[in-house]
Amino acid sequence: MFTITIEADAVQRALQGIEYRARNLQPALRAIAGLLEDRTAQNFADQSGPLGKWPALKNPPRNKKRTSPKILVDTARLKNSIASRVTAQSVQVGTNVVYAAIHQLGGTIDIAARSQQAYFKQGKDGSVGNRFVKKSRSNFAQWHTRGAHQINMPACPYLPFIGNRLQNGVEESIVEVLNSYLAGKYQR
């Protein structure tokens, strides 16, 4: 024979604690915001996101000032701009960098036709080098015209979601944070 004893006061206190915590989800939402920011930083480090590995650069720049050989981390401006906002009912994670959307979602960029002057160094023998130089260091200039063209940017989603689809493992982590918070296992 089994005997089950229920202490109503303990059950009542536990339910009241859950109810109280459910009315104020901000501590859990702050933890979720941190989790999403951390996952975004990991995506930059891994060069991957919710769709998998980012496509390699077709024509990597040969710029000596390039700070990182990694995709989307040339100046680290985008990576360092990721921020979150927590309200009483929601978490927002994103950036205010103008070019962020084209990297997250992909798309086509229309480039208008343009002309510009290029500056070179001309040798004493009359030969012109094939490297551009600053205007102040040049002794030869030439006009170049480039027609209108398009650049197709593949999506490199760096945020841990694309549309309504979360990156693998993120949903489970969010549920774990919410369960821990509602169970009273941590307070922030």
TORVEXSE-965805 format. One record per residue (C-alpha): residue in three letters; x, y, z. Coordinates in steps of 0.5 Angstrom, whole numbers, plus 500, padded with zeros to 3 digits. Layout:
BEGIN
ALAXYZ...
//
This chain:
BEGIN
MET500500500PHE502507498THR501513502ILE502520498THR502526503ILE501533499GLU502539503ALA498544500ASP502550503ALA508548500VAL504547493GLN501554494ARG507557495ALA511554489LEU505556484GLN505563487GLY512563486ILE511561478GLU505566478TYR510571480ARG515570476ALA511569470ARG508576471ASN515579470LEU519575465GLN525581464PRO530577468ALA529571463LEU528575457ARG535579459ALA538572459ILE535570453ALA538577450GLY545575452LEU544568449LEU542571442GLU548576442ASP553570444ARG550566439THR551571434ALA558572436GLN559565435ASN556565428PHE562571426ALA567566429ASP565560425GLN563564419SER556560419GLY549561421PRO542558421LEU543556414GLY550553415LYS557555413TRP557562409PRO559562402ALA566563400LEU568570397LYS568570390ASN573575389PRO577577396PRO579584396ARG587585396ASN587590400LYS593591405LYS588595410ARG584589411THR584587418SER581580418PRO581574412LYS574572415ILE567574411LEU563580414VAL569582419ASP573586415THR573592419ALA569588425ARG564594425LEU558590423LYS560584428ASN561590434SER554593433ILE550587435ALA546590441SER539587444ARG533591447VAL529588452THR522590454ALA517587459GLN514582453SER520581448VAL527581446GLN530584440VAL537583437GLY540587431THR544592429ASN543599426VAL549598421VAL546600414TYR549594410ALA547589415ALA540587412ILE543585405HIS548581409GLN543577413LEU538576407GLY542577401GLY540580395THR542584389ILE545591389ASP544596383ILE551600381ALA549606377ALA554607371ARG560612373SER566615371GLN572617375GLN579619375ALA585614376TYR592616378PHE598612377LYS606613377GLN609614370GLY616612370LYS622616366ASP622611361GLY614613359SER611606362VAL605607367GLY605602373ASN599598374ARG597600381PHE593606383VAL597611387LYS594617391LYS593623387SER599627391ARG604621389SER602620382ASN604624375PHE599620371ALA592620371GLN587617366TRP579617366HIS575610367THR568609365ARG564603368GLY557601366ALA551600370HIS552593373GLN549589379ILE552585384ASN549579387MET550578395PRO549571397ALA545571404CYS550570410PRO545570416TYR549572422LEU543573427PRO541566430PHE535566426ILE532567419GLY525569418ASN521565423ARG526559423LEU531559429GLN538556428ASN539549431GLY540549438VAL537556440GLU530554441GLU532549446SER537554450ILE531559450VAL526554453GLU532551458VAL532559460LEU525560461ASN524553465SER530555470TYR527562471LEU520559472ALA522554477GLY526559481LYS533556480TYR536563478GLN534571479ARG537576476
//
